[in-house]
Amino acid sequence: MSASVLSLYRRITRWPAGHWIFSRLVCLKAPYFATIAPRFVALEPGRCEVRIRDRRRVHNHIGTVHAIALCNLAELGAGVMTDATIPADMRWIPKGMSVEYLKKAVGTMRGIAIPELATPVSGDGHEWPVRVEVVDGAGETVFRARVLMWVSPRKRD
């Protein structure tokens, strides 16, 4: 997706159904995320907001949003935010994730990804932690994740 995920987002979301189109493009690049049918709500350097609707396909056996659907939401938001924030000569990959399930996840979920540290600059590879809060329709936090990104220089061809 890279080339400039942020400029693509800014251009496409001006169109009718632009948020839906952008969300589908991200899922074409990373197909597994299509399992949660995400919709990007906002994207800017240092912040990404993405939501998933309350649908049977993301439910567990007790009718709440499945823990792994919440993890997918967190990784997706953290990854796209990272891509939109780091310098063009850097790349990223998730290195680890720790999560907290705070209450039953019922209804539409909205994940907000924000970095814990200042934007990395070009240089050697390093860890960059991203905090993701997932809130329900009432704005209550139901899930929290810390996604540890490995940010490093792009390989020169």
Backbone as CSV, one residue per row, in Angstrom:
resi,resn,N_x,N_y,N_z,CA_x,CA_y,CA_z,C_x,C_y,C_z
1,MET,0.849,-1.177,0.000,0.000,0.000,0.000,0.889,1.233,0.000
2,SER,1.765,1.335,0.874,2.726,2.394,1.109,2.661,3.586,0.169
3,ALA,3.473,3.584,-0.909,3.724,4.724,-1.800,3.252,6.035,-1.219
4,SER,2.212,6.074,-0.638,1.757,7.118,0.263,0.316,6.811,0.608
5,VAL,0.194,5.980,1.586,-1.128,5.579,2.048,-1.925,6.810,2.480
6,LEU,-1.240,7.777,3.048,-1.918,8.984,3.509,-2.445,9.814,2.337
7,SER,-1.645,10.010,1.291,-2.130,10.789,0.144,-3.246,10.043,-0.580
8,LEU,-3.159,8.712,-0.651,-4.231,7.923,-1.238,-5.516,8.095,-0.431
9,TYR,-5.412,8.009,0.880,-6.573,8.194,1.752,-7.197,9.574,1.527
10,ARG,-6.359,10.599,1.527,-6.869,11.969,1.370,-7.558,12.170,0.015
11,ARG,-7.015,11.548,-1.015,-7.589,11.702,-2.348,-8.900,10.920,-2.484
12,ILE,-8.882,9.662,-2.087,-10.042,8.789,-2.297,-11.215,9.144,-1.396
13,THR,-10.959,9.543,-0.169,-12.071,9.783,0.759,-12.849,11.064,0.440
14,ARG,-12.414,11.810,-0.544,-13.205,12.957,-1.011,-14.341,12.514,-1.917
15,TRP,-14.227,11.308,-2.470,-15.236,10.782,-3.388,-16.427,10.231,-2.615
16,PRO,-17.577,10.156,-3.280,-18.688,9.421,-2.655,-18.238,7.970,-2.425
17,ALA,-18.542,7.428,-1.297,-18.145,6.059,-0.910,-16.625,5.904,-0.812
18,GLY,-15.918,7.009,-0.668,-14.461,6.969,-0.631,-13.879,6.198,0.544
19,HIS,-14.496,6.308,1.715,-14.000,5.570,2.882,-14.151,4.065,2.651
20,TRP,-15.253,3.667,2.036,-15.477,2.255,1.713,-14.444,1.788,0.695
21,ILE,-14.198,2.578,-0.347,-13.220,2.212,-1.388,-11.823,2.074,-0.774
22,PHE,-11.419,3.047,0.030,-10.110,2.983,0.662,-9.993,1.728,1.529
23,SER,-11.012,1.439,2.301,-11.011,0.255,3.172,-10.864,-1.019,2.345
24,ARG,-11.548,-1.094,1.199,-11.439,-2.270,0.332,-10.034,-2.378,-0.257
25,LEU,-9.423,-1.253,-0.607,-8.064,-1.284,-1.154,-7.064,-1.819,-0.124
26,VAL,-7.209,-1.383,1.113,-6.331,-1.890,2.172,-6.499,-3.400,2.297
27,CYS,-7.730,-3.875,2.228,-7.991,-5.313,2.358,-7.512,-6.098,1.135
28,LEU,-7.429,-5.464,-0.016,-6.834,-6.132,-1.178,-5.338,-6.322,-0.971
29,LYS,-4.703,-5.341,-0.369,-3.265,-5.415,-0.099,-2.972,-6.417,1.022
30,ALA,-3.813,-6.455,2.043,-3.651,-7.353,3.190,-4.983,-8.103,3.378
31,PRO,-5.213,-9.177,2.610,-6.534,-9.815,2.538,-7.118,-10.316,3.848
32,TYR,-6.295,-10.714,4.795,-6.835,-11.262,6.034,-7.721,-10.259,6.768
33,PHE,-7.412,-8.978,6.651,-8.203,-7.971,7.357,-9.630,-7.873,6.830
34,ALA,-9.882,-8.391,5.630,-11.245,-8.387,5.099,-12.183,-9.218,5.971
35,THR,-11.656,-10.118,6.778,-12.493,-10.955,7.637,-13.286,-10.138,8.652
36,ILE,-12.807,-8.935,8.977,-13.536,-8.086,9.928,-14.290,-6.949,9.239
37,ALA,-14.192,-6.863,7.909,-14.878,-5.818,7.124,-14.684,-4.433,7.738
38,PRO,-13.430,-3.963,7.822,-13.166,-2.674,8.471,-13.635,-1.490,7.627
39,ARG,-13.865,-0.370,8.295,-14.139,0.888,7.611,-13.271,1.957,8.253
40,PHE,-12.387,2.545,7.462,-11.529,3.619,7.975,-12.371,4.877,8.122
41,VAL,-12.261,5.489,9.289,-13.036,6.676,9.621,-12.166,7.925,9.523
42,ALA,-10.907,7.815,9.957,-9.980,8.954,9.940,-8.555,8.438,9.838
43,LEU,-7.725,9.190,9.137,-6.303,8.858,9.031,-5.514,10.144,8.866
44,GLU,-4.530,10.317,9.715,-3.610,11.450,9.636,-2.313,10.991,10.286
45,PRO,-1.223,11.701,10.075,0.018,11.294,10.745,-0.193,11.245,12.256
46,GLY,0.141,10.103,12.858,0.005,9.954,14.295,-1.366,9.545,14.793
47,ARG,-2.313,9.256,13.880,-3.649,8.847,14.326,-4.397,8.125,13.216
48,CYS,-4.979,6.982,13.581,-5.848,6.256,12.664,-7.071,5.793,13.445
49,GLU,-8.233,5.970,12.844,-9.471,5.494,13.452,-10.173,4.589,12.445
50,VAL,-10.481,3.379,12.884,-11.129,2.389,12.020,-12.204,1.675,12.832
51,ARG,-13.302,1.308,12.180,-14.392,0.667,12.913,-14.783,-0.646,12.257
52,ILE,-15.406,-1.487,13.061,-16.035,-2.694,12.537,-17.457,-2.726,13.067
53,ARG,-18.375,-3.091,12.185,-19.791,-3.176,12.573,-20.047,-4.451,13.351
54,ASP,-21.106,-4.423,14.118,-21.557,-5.589,14.873,-22.248,-6.536,13.896
55,ARG,-21.532,-7.590,13.527,-22.044,-8.566,12.570,-21.761,-9.965,13.094
56,ARG,-22.582,-10.902,12.723,-22.417,-12.274,13.187,-21.025,-12.816,12.862
57,ARG,-20.465,-12.452,11.732,-19.179,-13.004,11.312,-18.010,-12.615,12.226
58,VAL,-18.183,-11.608,13.081,-17.119,-11.254,14.034,-17.468,-11.678,15.460
59,HIS,-18.570,-12.407,15.627,-19.003,-12.827,16.960,-18.330,-14.120,17.415
60,ASN,-18.279,-14.279,18.720,-17.861,-15.534,19.326,-19.116,-16.332,19.696
61,HIS,-18.936,-17.388,20.448,-20.053,-18.262,20.808,-21.053,-17.637,21.785
62,ILE,-20.700,-16.524,22.437,-21.641,-15.885,23.366,-22.251,-14.603,22.775
63,GLY,-21.982,-14.355,21.488,-22.624,-13.236,20.804,-21.950,-11.887,20.946
64,THR,-20.742,-11.871,21.501,-19.994,-10.610,21.583,-18.911,-10.613,20.499
65,VAL,-18.284,-9.473,20.275,-17.221,-9.401,19.272,-16.045,-10.245,19.758
66,HIS,-15.595,-11.120,18.889,-14.539,-12.081,19.216,-13.221,-11.375,19.539
67,ALA,-12.481,-11.954,20.477,-11.194,-11.401,20.908,-10.234,-11.217,19.734
68,ILE,-10.196,-12.169,18.820,-9.261,-12.063,17.695,-9.721,-11.017,16.689
69,ALA,-11.009,-10.793,16.556,-11.491,-9.693,15.710,-11.004,-8.358,16.270
70,LEU,-11.014,-8.235,17.606,-10.497,-7.023,18.240,-8.991,-6.886,18.015
71,CYS,-8.269,-7.995,18.082,-6.820,-7.974,17.802,-6.563,-7.558,16.357
72,ASN,-7.355,-8.077,15.420,-7.205,-7.692,14.015,-7.454,-6.201,13.830
73,LEU,-8.487,-5.698,14.485,-8.787,-4.269,14.425,-7.611,-3.449,14.942
74,ALA,-7.023,-3.880,16.056,-5.882,-3.166,16.646,-4.669,-3.200,15.726
75,GLU,-4.347,-4.372,15.188,-3.174,-4.470,14.310,-3.369,-3.663,13.033
76,LEU,-4.581,-3.692,12.475,-4.869,-2.929,11.263,-4.707,-1.434,11.502
77,GLY,-5.331,-0.923,12.547,-5.221,0.508,12.841,-3.794,0.936,13.124
78,ALA,-3.083,0.132,13.907,-1.688,0.453,14.229,-0.818,0.436,12.977
79,GLY,-1.037,-0.549,12.114,-0.225,-0.661,10.906,-0.449,0.471,9.924
80,VAL,-1.704,0.797,9.664,-1.996,1.872,8.709,-1.551,3.220,9.276
81,MET,-1.745,3.430,10.583,-1.258,4.670,11.193,0.257,4.764,11.055
82,THR,0.952,3.662,11.310,2.410,3.658,11.185,2.818,3.984,9.758
83,ASP,2.169,3.338,8.798,2.490,3.577,7.391,2.285,5.037,6.998
84,ALA,1.252,5.654,7.548,0.935,7.047,7.222,1.819,8.043,7.969
85,THR,2.591,7.570,8.943,3.329,8.474,9.821,4.836,8.455,9.612
86,ILE,5.402,7.284,9.380,6.860,7.186,9.298,7.376,7.755,7.979
87,PRO,8.651,8.142,7.941,9.232,8.669,6.700,9.166,7.644,5.564
88,ALA,9.108,8.137,4.339,8.967,7.276,3.155,10.125,6.295,2.986
89,ASP,11.285,6.606,3.550,12.432,5.700,3.389,12.491,4.637,4.488
90,MET,11.422,4.551,5.289,11.346,3.545,6.354,10.222,2.559,6.043
91,ARG,10.325,1.373,6.630,9.278,0.361,6.526,8.978,-0.150,7.924
92,TRP,7.940,-0.976,8.054,7.534,-1.433,9.377,6.979,-2.846,9.284
93,ILE,6.978,-3.493,10.427,6.318,-4.783,10.574,5.975,-4.948,12.058
94,PRO,4.805,-5.516,12.365,4.505,-5.744,13.789,5.487,-6.744,14.384
95,LYS,5.977,-6.440,15.555,6.943,-7.307,16.240,6.288,-8.038,17.405
96,GLY,5.244,-7.449,17.956,4.544,-8.074,19.076,3.327,-7.260,19.448
97,MET,2.455,-7.881,20.244,1.264,-7.171,20.673,0.840,-7.709,22.035
98,SER,0.543,-6.800,22.942,-0.045,-7.188,24.220,-1.434,-6.566,24.274
99,VAL,-2.382,-7.304,24.855,-3.763,-6.847,24.845,-4.402,-6.972,26.219
100,GLU,-5.433,-6.164,26.421,-6.252,-6.228,27.637,-7.710,-6.228,27.204
101,TYR,-8.450,-7.222,27.667,-9.889,-7.278,27.427,-10.557,-6.708,28.672
102,LEU,-11.181,-5.552,28.544,-11.673,-4.817,29.697,-13.147,-5.064,30.022
103,LYS,-13.945,-5.335,28.988,-15.358,-5.653,29.198,-15.887,-6.305,27.936
104,LYS,-17.087,-6.865,28.006,-17.673,-7.503,26.834,-17.786,-6.489,25.700
105,ALA,-17.379,-6.919,24.532,-17.427,-6.066,23.342,-18.741,-6.325,22.613
106,VAL,-19.681,-5.402,22.768,-21.004,-5.549,22.171,-21.264,-4.344,21.280
107,GLY,-21.701,-4.590,20.058,-22.036,-3.508,19.140,-20.881,-3.157,18.219
108,THR,-21.024,-2.034,17.546,-19.977,-1.548,16.656,-18.761,-1.131,17.481
109,MET,-17.577,-1.516,17.014,-16.328,-1.200,17.701,-15.540,-0.183,16.883
110,ARG,-14.898,0.739,17.586,-14.080,1.767,16.940,-12.700,1.731,17.581
111,GLY,-11.669,1.498,16.752,-10.296,1.455,17.239,-9.568,2.735,16.879
112,ILE,-8.866,3.297,17.844,-8.086,4.515,17.628,-6.629,4.208,17.946
113,ALA,-5.773,4.319,16.934,-4.351,4.020,17.079,-3.554,5.311,17.137
114,ILE,-2.704,5.413,18.179,-1.867,6.598,18.396,-0.501,6.115,18.881
115,PRO,0.589,6.660,18.342,1.912,6.224,18.803,2.196,6.690,20.226
116,GLU,3.010,5.901,20.928,3.408,6.273,22.290,4.618,7.208,22.297
117,LEU,5.388,7.199,21.215,6.610,8.008,21.131,6.560,8.911,19.908
118,ALA,7.468,9.857,19.855,7.569,10.744,18.700,7.836,9.925,17.436
119,THR,7.467,10.488,16.294,7.656,9.811,15.012,9.122,9.469,14.799
120,PRO,9.384,8.204,14.421,10.776,7.823,14.186,11.356,8.554,12.979
121,VAL,12.640,8.804,13.035,13.333,9.410,11.906,14.150,8.330,11.218
122,SER,14.555,8.606,9.995,15.376,7.635,9.275,16.606,7.294,10.085
123,GLY,17.095,6.105,9.931,18.271,5.654,10.668,18.233,4.146,10.817
124,ASP,18.764,3.653,11.910,18.773,2.220,12.158,17.379,1.740,12.547
125,GLY,17.197,0.425,12.474,15.939,-0.164,12.890,15.726,-0.004,14.384
126,HIS,14.475,0.147,14.781,14.156,0.297,16.199,12.685,-0.044,16.445
127,GLU,12.353,-0.289,17.700,10.978,-0.558,18.094,10.216,0.757,18.239
128,TRP,8.940,0.723,17.867,8.078,1.903,17.988,6.716,1.435,18.495
129,PRO,6.387,1.710,19.757,5.111,1.237,20.311,3.922,2.111,19.901
130,VAL,2.825,1.424,19.590,1.586,2.089,19.205,0.485,1.620,20.151
131,ARG,-0.260,2.556,20.712,-1.373,2.261,21.620,-2.672,2.276,20.808
132,VAL,-3.500,1.260,21.003,-4.806,1.207,20.343,-5.885,1.023,21.406
133,GLU,-6.828,1.933,21.426,-7.988,1.838,22.314,-9.182,1.467,21.436
134,VAL,-9.937,0.462,21.853,-11.150,0.085,21.138,-12.329,0.426,22.040
135,VAL,-13.241,1.232,21.490,-14.391,1.686,22.255,-15.682,1.195,21.611
136,ASP,-16.708,1.054,22.429,-18.016,0.643,21.933,-18.829,1.878,21.544
137,GLY,-20.085,1.660,21.193,-20.952,2.757,20.764,-21.177,3.822,21.819
138,ALA,-21.052,3.450,23.097,-21.219,4.414,24.193,-19.915,5.149,24.499
139,GLY,-18.843,4.823,23.773,-17.550,5.467,24.011,-16.749,4.850,25.140
140,GLU,-17.198,3.701,25.655,-16.483,3.027,26.737,-15.398,2.122,26.160
141,THR,-14.213,2.169,26.753,-13.113,1.329,26.292,-13.382,-0.120,26.687
142,VAL,-13.399,-1.003,25.683,-13.651,-2.422,25.926,-12.387,-3.260,25.746
143,PHE,-11.391,-2.689,25.068,-10.189,-3.426,24.698,-9.055,-2.438,24.521
144,ARG,-7.891,-2.825,24.927,-6.707,-1.977,24.773,-5.568,-2.852,24.267
145,ALA,-4.794,-2.327,23.325,-3.644,-3.072,22.804,-2.435,-2.158,22.720
146,ARG,-1.289,-2.772,22.842,-0.008,-2.100,22.595,0.682,-2.925,21.524
147,VAL,0.798,-2.342,20.342,1.411,-3.033,19.211,2.825,-2.506,19.065
148,LEU,3.780,-3.395,19.144,5.178,-3.010,19.022,5.598,-3.176,17.564
149,MET,5.870,-2.064,16.917,6.286,-2.073,15.514,7.812,-2.085,15.432
150,TRP,8.326,-2.812,14.445,9.745,-2.741,14.123,9.833,-1.841,12.899
151,VAL,10.464,-0.688,13.066,10.608,0.303,12.001,12.071,0.312,11.597
152,SER,12.325,0.162,10.279,13.705,0.083,9.794,13.805,0.697,8.405
153,PRO,15.030,1.002,7.962,15.204,1.581,6.626,14.753,0.596,5.548
154,ARG,14.173,1.121,4.487,13.818,0.281,3.323,15.118,-0.179,2.682
155,LYS,15.070,-1.374,2.160,16.248,-1.897,1.436,16.389,-1.162,0.120
156,ARG,17.594,-0.861,-0.225,17.890,-0.213,-1.512,18.057,-1.310,-2.558
157,ASP,17.415,-1.130,-3.717,17.541,-2.139,-4.803,18.742,-1.870,-5.671
